[in-house]
C-alpha cells in the first residue's frame, strides 16, 4: 500500500457546470496541502454522453461500435481538461491524460471493453514531480491501438483499477449521494445510510440495480481488496466504507435495491440441452449482461430463465431468432421491475424467503418470479408496483427491527 496516494472519482453530476468543476478543484487542492498524492478519474459532464449517443443515432440508427467509441470518449476528455485548467489556475499543478495516455490497455470489445493491464509509468512520473493526475475515465486502448470504452459506469471501473494497480491507500468515489442506503431514499424517505458494507454485499447490490457503484468496479475492489469510500461531492455528511465483511452466517439484511426496467425471458426446449447451450453462447457473444440466470432440466425438457435489462432485449431477440429453428418455445415478459433484498444467510434459510413472499402476498403485490442466491432474494413484479414493493419490504424487514432476523 502507498499511504500517501489516493484515487478519487467524480461523476457527471459532480462536474455538471464550470462552477461545480471549480468546486471539485478546490476540494482536490485542499487535500494536496498535507502532501497527499492524488489521481482523479473523471466522467463526462452530466448529460454529455446521452447527448452524444442521441447525436450518433440522428446520423444512423445503427452506428458502428468503433466510431461510437471514438465519439463518446470526447466527453471525458472535456472534463479532464477543464478540471486540470481549474487546478492549475489555483496554483495546484495538474496534468490530464486520456485513457490511452494513462496506459490503460483493454481487449478489443468496443463499447464494453475489459481492462487487461495498466502501464502506469507516465502517471507515476507525473506524481513524482508533484502533479495531480487527472485521468479520463471509461476509456482505454486495445493492443491493436484502437480507442475503446468500458461501457456505461466505466469511470468507476477505471478508478478502482488504478487504485489496485498503484497500491493506493483508498479509492474515493464521489457522486450525488453520500453512500449506500438501506433503500433508495427517493423511494423510501426514512432510508438510512450504511456506514460500512462488505465487498460481497456491495457487489450483489451493484449487480441487482444499486447505482452508487458500478458492478465491475465492485468486483475489482473485492478481488484486489481495494478500500472504497463512497461519498457525496455536494458536502452532504456521511460516507459508506466498503471493505471486508463480518463473516456472519445468520440472516442479516443489508439493503433493498431495485431496477425499474427488466425483462423476463423464459425458454423451454424439448429437443435436449444443445439448443439452450447454443442460445447461451449467442447471448454471451452479444455481450448481454444477465441480472439473473437459472437453468433446469427434467430429462424431457430443458428450461432457461433469463432476467436482463430492457436495453439488452434486442440482442437477446436476435440470438433467439438465430436459434429458433432448433424448436424452442419462448415467452418474453416486459414492463417488469426487480426488487432485491440483499444480505447474508439466505442460502441456509428458507424461512427468510418465505417471509418475503408472505409480505408481498399480504400487500397484494403479484410476483412473477423469485430467484435466490447466497446473498439475495430477488422478486420480479410489475414495473408499476416497484415503489410499493420496496416500501413494503423496507418497512417490515428493516424499519420494524427485523434486520438481524427477518423471519422471526
C-alpha positions, 0 to 999 in steps of 0.5 A, spaced: 500 500 500 502 507 498 499 511 504 500 517 501 496 516 494 489 516 493 484 515 487 478 519 487 472 519 482 467 524 480 461 523 476 457 527 471 453 530 476 459 532 480 462 536 474 455 538 471 457 546 470 464 550 470 462 552 477 461 545 480 468 543 476 471 549 480 468 546 486 471 539 485 478 543 484 478 546 490 476 540 494 482 536 490 487 542 492 485 542 499 487 535 500 494 536 496 496 541 502 498 535 507 502 532 501 497 527 499 498 524 492 492 524 488 489 521 481 482 523 479 478 519 474 473 523 471 466 522 467 463 526 462 459 532 464 452 530 466 448 529 460 454 529 455 454 522 453 446 521 452 447 527 448 452 524 444 449 517 443 442 521 441 447 525 436 450 518 433 443 515 432 440 522 428 446 520 423 444 512 423 440 508 427 445 503 427 452 506 428 458 502 428 461 500 435 468 503 433 466 510 431 461 510 437 467 509 441 471 514 438 465 519 439 463 518 446 470 518 449 470 526 447 466 527 453 471 525 458 476 528 455 472 535 456 472 534 463 479 532 464 481 538 461 477 543 464 478 540 471 486 540 470 485 548 467 481 549 474 487 546 478 492 549 475 489 556 475 489 555 483 496 554 483 495 546 484 499 543 478 495 538 474 496 534 468 490 530 464 491 524 460 486 520 456 485 513 457 490 511 452 495 516 455 494 513 462 496 506 459 490 503 460 490 497 455 483 493 454 481 487 449 478 489 443 470 489 445 468 496 443 463 499 447 464 494 453 471 493 453 475 489 459 481 492 462 487 487 461 493 491 464 495 498 466 502 501 464 502 506 469 509 509 468 507 516 465 502 517 471 507 515 476 512 520 473 507 525 473 506 524 481 513 524 482 514 531 480 508 533 484 502 533 479 495 531 480 493 526 475 487 527 472 485 521 468 479 520 463 475 515 465 471 509 461 476 509 456 482 505 454 486 502 448 486 495 445 493 492 443 491 493 436 491 501 438 484 502 437 480 507 442 475 503 446 470 504 452 468 500 458 461 501 457 456 505 461 459 506 469 466 505 466 469 511 470 468 507 476 471 501 473 477 505 471 478 508 478 478 502 482 483 499 477 488 504 478 487 504 485 489 496 485 494 497 480 498 503 484 497 500 491 493 506 493 491 507 500 483 508 498 479 509 492 474 515 493 468 515 489 464 521 489 457 522 486 450 525 488 449 521 494 453 520 500 453 512 500 449 506 500 442 506 503 438 501 506 433 503 500 433 508 495 431 514 499 427 517 493 423 511 494 423 510 501 424 517 505 426 514 512 432 510 508 438 510 512 445 510 510 450 504 511 456 506 514 460 500 512 458 494 507 462 488 505 465 487 498 460 481 497 454 485 499 456 491 495 457 487 489 450 483 489 447 490 490 451 493 484 449 487 480 441 487 482 440 495 480 444 499 486 447 505 482 452 508 487 457 503 484 458 500 478 458 492 478 465 491 475 468 496 479 465 492 485 468 486 483 475 489 482 475 492 489 473 485 492 478 481 488 484 486 489 481 488 496 481 495 494 478 500 500 472 504 497 469 510 500 463 512 497 461 519 498 457 525 496 461 531 492 455 536 494 458 536 502 452 532 504 455 528 511 456 521 511 460 516 507 459 508 506 466 504 507 466 498 503 471 493 505 471 486 508 465 483 511 463 480 518 463 473 516 456 472 519 452 466 517 445 468 520 440 472 516 442 479 516 439 484 511 443 489 508 439 493 503 433 493 498 435 495 491 431 495 485 431 496 477 425 499 474 426 496 467 427 488 466 425 483 462 423 476 463 425 471 458 423 464 459 425 458 454 423 451 454 426 446 449 424 439 448 429 437 443 435 436 449 440 441 452 444 443 445 439 448 443 439 452 450 447 451 450 447 454 443 442 460 445 447 461 451 453 462 447 449 467 442 447 471 448 454 471 451 457 473 444 452 479 444 455 481 450 448 481 454 449 482 461 444 477 465 441 480 472 439 473 473 440 466 470 437 459 472 437 453 468 433 446 469 432 440 466 427 434 467 430 429 462 424 431 457 425 438 457 430 443 458 428 450 461 432 457 461 430 463 465 433 469 463 432 476 467 436 482 463 435 489 462 430 492 457 436 495 453 439 488 452 432 485 449 434 486 442 440 482 442 437 477 446 431 477 440 436 476 435 440 470 438 433 467 439 431 468 432 438 465 430 436 459 434 429 458 433 429 453 428 432 448 433 424 448 436 424 452 442 418 455 445 419 462 448 415 467 452 418 474 453 415 478 459 416 486 459 414 492 463 417 488 469 421 491 475 426 487 480 426 488 487 432 485 491 433 484 498 440 483 499 444 480 505 447 474 508 444 467 510 439 466 505 442 460 502 441 456 509 434 459 510 428 458 507 424 461 512 427 468 510 424 467 503 418 465 505 417 471 509 418 475 503 413 472 499 408 472 505 409 480 505 408 481 498 402 476 498 399 480 504 400 487 500 397 484 494 403 485 490 403 479 484 410 476 483 412 473 477 418 470 479 423 469 485 430 467 484 435 466 490 442 466 491 447 466 497 446 473 498 439 475 495 432 474 494 430 477 488 422 478 486 420 480 479 413 484 479 410 489 475 414 495 473 408 499 476 408 496 483 416 497 484 415 503 489 410 499 493 414 493 493 420 496 496 416 500 501 413 494 503 419 490 504 423 496 507 418 497 512 417 490 515 424 487 514 428 493 516 424 499 519 420 494 524 427 491 527 427 485 523 434 486 520 438 481 524 432 476 523 427 477 518 423 471 519 422 471 526 
